[in-house]
Amino acid sequence: MSGSTGSPLGRRAFVLGSAAAGTAALAGPLAGTAAAASFGWSDDGSNYVVDTGASLVFKVSKTNGDLTSLVYKGTEYQGYGGKNSHVESGLGTSTVTIAQSGSTILVSVAYGTLRHYYAARSGENNVYLWTNKADSSVTATRYIVRVKAGLFLNDEPDSYTYAPTVIESADVFEKSDGQTRAKHYSKLRVMDYSYIGWTTGSVGLWIVRSNHEKASGGPFYRSLLRHQSADGGGLYEILYYGENQTESERYGLQGPYVIALTDGGAPSSALYPGTLTTSWADSLGISGYVAAGGRGRVAGVGITGRDTAYAYTVGLANSAAQYWGLARSSDGYFSIAGVLPGTYTLTVFKGELAVYTGSVTVTAGGTTTLNTIAIASSNDPSNASAIWRINNWDGTPGGFKNADLMTYAHPSDVRAASWTGNVVVGSGTETSAFPCYLWKDVNSGIVVYFRLTAAQAAAAHTLRIGVTTAYANGRPQVVVNDTWTSAVPSPPTQPSTRSLTVGSYRGNNYTFTYSVPASAWLTDTSAYNTLKIYVASGSGTTSFLSAGTSIDAIDLLA
């Protein structure tokens, strides 16, 4: 897998296909050949047939708005298992219309309150899509491009969904060698990619994602992106994904997202979110469409109080929309364009940990310029003086044992190191030895050994445990030296669905604090104190679906 810098907002674009590594994107803003006389549409009785005038011809069902055919250079790519490409798992009977306006053809699909659109531009090998889910009356949480089997290599095996043994919820599988597979295991956060897809080296099939302004979960959210099975493959544009979701669903127009066909290279960077311009769509009558002139921009001159070892992300969010951009590493400057008018909560993240919040108002056609944002020292828990600290505070379990693997594998995977084992502060391996996740039925009661000086042992101290999400209300209860036991803390608000077993640690960051009295410490400075961390909860089932939590950092304050 190779990557390249994406839009000016800091998104990265990943080529998911080894054959495309090092292959340059097609020059110019649009992937395709020059316009040809064959551009136009016809009606075959069941479908509207759109010829882009380049190398792409696609069909849309007149009955339900499914994409029933996707032919590139004479080869059919659409379809596996007898299924079409479509919104969700397919809409019911819909009103489907088509219109041509100069060099643009628009197919419109109306199903209840939902509106979906396909657009083609003369001379391009792209299909532009928009989906407007106006309310909860219609289920529409994704668009899936279904690709015929055997056309592309399985270059991301962890998302391969065919394996002999089902180990969880009919969607997580285990191979005979003990490795696990699931469509959930994408590895990537939303901000980490601009497109996903496959390449043979001579043909590339991609989905370029939208800016996700009407999606939910923020820049660090993970969801399924693609999968391959014995029957074929699927590429997803997720409009709303409820698993381990931290926000309510947003409604409104999402798009454009783009199905792009290439000669094997990556899709043109001009199609990436934050880069794509669609002034040609301004007058097409797309429901909920807001042109560039009706949007604004937020620019910040800088951010002080940063830890330069970390990347900082600035997010904007309200109930109607979300946006984000990377802060410049040198001074914290940021710019977020294409924002719908409104008042937003502005959050600055160190890694994935919120260290500043404020408010900003965006107006149509205007730029809201912010003076330097100062992150207060107290807002970054890493700044607190600690006797010892395991991992640093950044809102993720990164650095802990098995943390990287857990974004693309089940905790039971043979590649995972043992989830048990004691941890010794000062050993130099305390972070890598501490498991990223704790479960009530797997490794509850893990022991941390540490020494204190006489002065430290004579005083009370605050113990902090930061978590990034929890399953089934799992939360830490601690025991010091087998003599002092904390109360069971109340569970913070966390997603109610699976998380730790489907590749996601992203929930609501929360810090548990415990006031440990001086009487709990050992007075013998040569002896190790023990901290046992248990998972408390009355919910969950067994094993890796017992109550659990993901750890950010643990420290004992001076």
N, C-alpha and C positions, 0 to 999 in steps of 0.2 A: 504494500500500500504506500502510495506517495502522496505528498500534500504540497499545496502552494498557497500563498497569501490570497485571500479572497477580496471582499469589498473593503472600502475605506472604513467601514465600521468594525473591522478587525475579525470578520468571520473568515475561517479557513475553509479551503475547498479540497476535498479528498477524492482522489481517483481510486475507486474500489475495484482494482483489477491490475494484476501485476504486468500484464501485457501493455498497459498504458503508461507505465512508469517512464518518466523522461520524455513522453510524447508531448509536444507543444500543442496548446489549444489552437483551434482554427483562428486564423487572423480575421480581424474585423469584428463588429458587434453581433453578427448573425451567422449561425452555422448553416451553411447551405451553398448552393450554386446560384448563379445569376438567374433572374426571373426568366421564365420561359412562357411560350404562348399557351401551354397546356394548363396554366393556372385557372382554376374554376371548380365548379361543383356540379354534380348530377344526382339523380334520384334513381336508385335501382329497384324501387318498390318497397324495400324493407329498411334501407339505410340511405342517409345522405353521404355521398362519396365526394371527398375533398381531395383534389390534386393540387399540391403546393407549387407545382411548376418547377420543382427541383427534383429530388429523388424520393419523395415521400408522398404516399397516398394513404389516407385513412378514412374509415367509415364510422358513422355514428348511427345507432339504431333510432329509427323514427318512433319506435314504441316506448322505449324507456331511457334513452340517452346513453346507453352503454357504448363504449368504444369497442366495436366488433372486429376491426381489422386495422393493422398497422404495418404497412408494406413499405420497406425501404430497399431501394435498388432491386426490386423484384422478389424479395424474400419476406414472407409473413413472419412477424415477430409476436403478434398478439395471441394470447390464449394459452391456457393449460387447464387440464381437467375439465374441459368443456365450459369454462367460465370466461366471461369477457372482462375487460378493464372497466372500472366504474367507481362511482361514489359508494362508499360503504361496501355492502355485499350486493349492490344493485338496487336501483330504485324500481318502484312499480310503474304502472302505466302513467306516462308523462306526456305533456304537450311539448313537442320538439319542433323547432322552426329553424330556418336558415336564411341568411341574408348576406349579400356581398356589397361591400362599400369600397370601391376602388381596388386597392391591392390587399384588402383584408376580407376574409370570410369568417362569419361568426355563426356558430350553432348554439342555440339557446334551448335549455331544458328547464321546464317548470314542473315541479312535483310538490303539490301542496304549497307551503310557504317557502320551499327551497328553490333556489335558482342556481343552475350550473351552466358553465359556458366552455366551449372549445373555440379557439381562434387560430386561423392560419394566415400567414403572410406570404405573399408572392415571392417565390425564389428561396424560401427557407425550409430547412428540414426540422422544423420545430412545431409542436402543438402547444399553444398557450391555454392554460386552464384557470378558471376562477370558480369558486364555490361560495355561495352566500347562504348560510344557514341563519335564518332570521330569528328562530326561537327553538324551543325544545320539542315542538310538535313532530319534527322529523328527525330520525336518527341519521346523522351524517358526521362521522368522526375521522374519515380518511378518504383518500383516493388511492386506489391500488392499480398499478399497471401489471397485468399478468402476462408473463413472457413464456413462450413455448420452451419445453425442455430440450436440452442438447445443443442450444445455440451459443451458450457461454459457459466457460469453466467456472467451477465453484471455487472462487478465490478467497472467500471469507467463510471458512468451514464451520465456525462456531454458530453461524446463523442458519446452518443447514438443518432443516426440520424433519429429516427422515432418519430415524435411528430405531433399533429394535425394541428398546425398553422405555416405556413411559414412566417417569419418576415423579412427576408433579403436574396436577391439574390438566392433564391431556395436552400440554403444550411445552413441556420440558422433557427431553429425552436423554437416554444414556446409551452410548455405544458399548460394544463388547470389551473395549480396552479401558473403559471407565471414564472416558471423556464425555462431557455433556454438550448438548446442542439445544438451541431454542431460537425462535424468531426474535425474541427479545434482546438477544446478545449482540447489540450493535456497536458497543464500545463508545460511541460518540455522543457528546452533548450537542444540543441544537447549534450552539455557536461554533462548533468545531468543523462544520461542513457546509458547503454551499450546494453540493450535488452528490448524488449517489448513483451507482449503476454498474454496468459491466462493459468490458471491451474484449474483442478478439485480437486486437491489434490492427484490424482493417475495418471493423465496425464497432461503434460505441453506442450504447443505449443508456440514457441517463434520465433521471428526474432532477431538475434544478429546483430547489425548494423556494417557497415564497419567503417574504420577510417575517412571517409568523406573527404579524401584528394582532391578529384575532385569535391566535392560539393561546395556550395557558401554560404556566410553569416556569417561564423565564429562560434566560440564556443557558442555564446549566441543566436543563431538563433532558432526560434520556427517554427514548421510546423506540419501538421497533421501526426499522428503516427499510430493511429488505430481508428476504429469505430465499433459499432455494430448497427444493424437495425433489423427489423422484419424478414428480409430475411437471415441474417447471419452476419458475421464479416469480417473485413479487417485489416490486418497488413501490414504496409508500410515500405519500405526502400526508402527514398526520395533521388533521385539522383540530382534533382534540383527543387526547389520550387520557383515560381515567385512571390508569394504574400508577400508583404512588404520586398522584397529582396533588399539588399544593394550592391550586387556585380553582375558583369556579370557572365554568365554561364561559368563554366570550362568544358573542354572536356578531354576525356581520360578514362582509365580503372578505374572503381570503384569496390572495393571488396577486399577480399571476404566478403560478408555478408552471414549469415547462417540461414537456417530454421532448428531449433533444436527441436526434440521431446524428452521428458524426462518422468520419472515415477512420475511426479508431481512437482519435485523440479525445481529450477532455472537451466538454462543451465550452463555448466561448465565454470568457470572463465577463463579457458585456451582458450575459444573461443572469449573472449572480445577483442575489438579493442585495439591495443597496446600490447596485450598479445599473440594473435594467431600467430603461426608460420606455414608457409605453404611451407616449403622446398620441400615437395612432389609434389608441383605444378610447381616447377622451370622449368621442362623439358616438360611440357604439350603443349607448343606452344600457350598459351593464348595471344591474341593480346594486346599489351601494358603492359604486365606483367614485373615488375622490381623486381628481387629477392633481398633478404636482403643484399647481398654483393654489390649491386648497389645503396645502400642508405647510408645516413650518419646520424649524430647525432649532436645536438646542446646542450651544457651544459653551464649553467651560475653559477658561484660560489656564487652569492648572489645579492640581491637588497637592497639598502639602501634608506631611505626617505619614507618608507612605513608607512601607518597607520595600526597598527596591529589589529584594529577592523575589518578589511576587508580582504577578500581573494583576492589574486593577481593571475592573469592568464597571461601567456606569449603566444602570438600568432605569428605564422609565416605565411606570405601570399605573393604570387605573382600571376600573371595571370594564372599560370598553376596548383597551388596546395595550400593547406592550412593545418596548423597543430596547435596544442596548447598543453599546459601543465600547471599544477598548480605550483606556486612557493611555496616552503616550508615555513610554517608560522614562523618558528624560525629565519630564516636568508635569505629567498628569493631564495635559491638554486632551480634550475630547470633543467630538462633534457627532451629533446624531441627527440625521436628516430624514425627510419624508414622514414626519410625525403628524398625526391627525390633531386638529385643534382640541384643546382641553387642558385641564389641570392634572398633573401627574405627581406621584410620589417618585422622587429621585433617590436612588440608592447606590452607594459606592461599595463595591465588593473587593475585599482583599482575597484573592483566590475566589472562593465561593462564600466567604463570610462577610456579612453586612457590617460595615464599620462607620457608615454615615448615612443618614436619611434626611431628606429635605423635601421641598415642594417647588414645582416649576410649572408655569403656565405657558402654553404654546398657542400662537395665533397663526391663522392662515396667511401664507406668504411672508411671514416674518421670521427673524432669528432672535431667539432669547439668549442673550449673552450673560453668562454667570461669572462673577468674580471668583477669585481663587477659593476653592473649598478646602477648609482645614479639618483634617481628621483629628479629633481630640485623642490625646494619648490614652485616656481611659476607655476609649471605644475599641481599642485593639487589645484583646486579653493577653497577647504576647508581651505587652509592655509591662505587665505586672511583675514585680520581683518575686521569684520563685526559688524555693529550696531545691526543688527538682521539677523537671517537666519532661513528659514523654510525648514526643511529637510537638510540632508547632501548630498554632491556631490559624487555620486557613479555611475552615468550613468543609473540609473533606477528610476522609480517612487515609489519604495518600501517605505513603511511607510506612504504614502499618503492615503487618503480615497479611498476605493475600489480597491487598487492596486493589492492585492493578488487575488481577485475574477476575475479580468479582464483577467487573463491567462486561465480561463476555463469557462467564461460566457460572454454573451452579456451585454452591458451596461444597457439595459432595464430590465435585470433580476430582479425579485422580491427580490432577496437576496441583491441587491445593496442598499447602503445607498443613501439618497438624494444627487443628484449631485450639488445642490445649497446650499447656506448658507454662512454666513460671517465668517471671520477668524480674531481672535484677537491675535496679537503678545504679548507674555508674559503670555498668559493664561495657557500654558502647554499643550494645545490641538491644537496648531496652525498647526502642521503637520498632525495629524490624522483627522482634520476638513477640510483640504484643499483637494479638489478632485484631483485624479491622472491625470484626463483628463479634458480638456476644449474644448467645442464645440461652434461654432458661434450661433447655434440654440437651445442650451440646457442651458448653464450656463455662457455664455460670460458676462463679467461685474462683476465677483465675486469681493467682496470688502475685502481688508486686512486693518485692523485698527492697528495703532502703534503710540507710543509717542516718541518724541525726546527731548533731553535736550536743553537748550538755546544755548550751544556751537554747538551742532549738527545741530540745526535749522539755525544757522548763516552761514553754509557752503554748498556748492554744494556737491552732492554725486552721486556715480555710483550705479545704480540698475542693478542687473543681474538676468536673468531668463534662466535657463538651460532646454532644451527640449531633448527628446530621439527619437522622430519621429514626423511626422505630416501627416495629411490626407488632401488632396485637398489644399495644400499650407497654411494651417492654421498657423498663427504666432501671437504672443502677441503684442498688442498695449496698452500702459498704460496711465492712467489719474491720476494725483496727485491732491487731494483736489479740484477736479472739476474746477481747474484753469489752470493747465499745462497739455498739451497733447503731447505725443511723436509723432514723425513721424511714419508712417507705415513702419516697416523694410522690407527689401527684404527677400523673402523666401530662406532658405538654401536648398541645394540638399537633397531631401528625396524620398523614394519609392513612386511610383504613384498609387499603388493599395491600397486596404483596409488594415487596420492594427488594429486600436483601437477596431473594432467590431469582429475581428477574433482571439483574444487571443494574440496579439503581440504589444508590445511597442518598439520593437527593430528596430530602424532606424539608422540615423546618429546623434550622439550627437552634439548639437550646443548650444552656449551660446549667448543670446541676451543681449546687454548692452545699458543702457539708461543713459545719463548725465542729471541729474535733477538739475536745478539751485536752489540756496538758496532761491530765491524769491517764490518758489513753496511751501515751508514748512510753517506750522503754527508757530507763535511765542509764542503762549500760550502753555507752557510746560505741562499743565494739560489736554489739549485737544488732542483728537486722530486725527492724520493725516489719510487720506484715500488714499489707492492705489486701483484703479479699473483696472482689467486686462480683456481686451477684446480680442476676436479672430478676426483677420482681414483676409479676403480673399474674392475674387470674385468667388471662385469655390465651389464645393460641392453641395449637395442638401438640405435635411431637416433633422431635428432631429439628430440622431447619425451618419448619413452620411453627415451631414454638415461639413464644414471645422473644423478640430480639431487638437489638439496637446497633447502630453504626457509630463508631467513636471518632471524634475529631482530635481531641487532645486531653491529657490528664496532667494536672500539676498540683503541687502543694505549695501554697504561698508562704512567703517569709513572714 
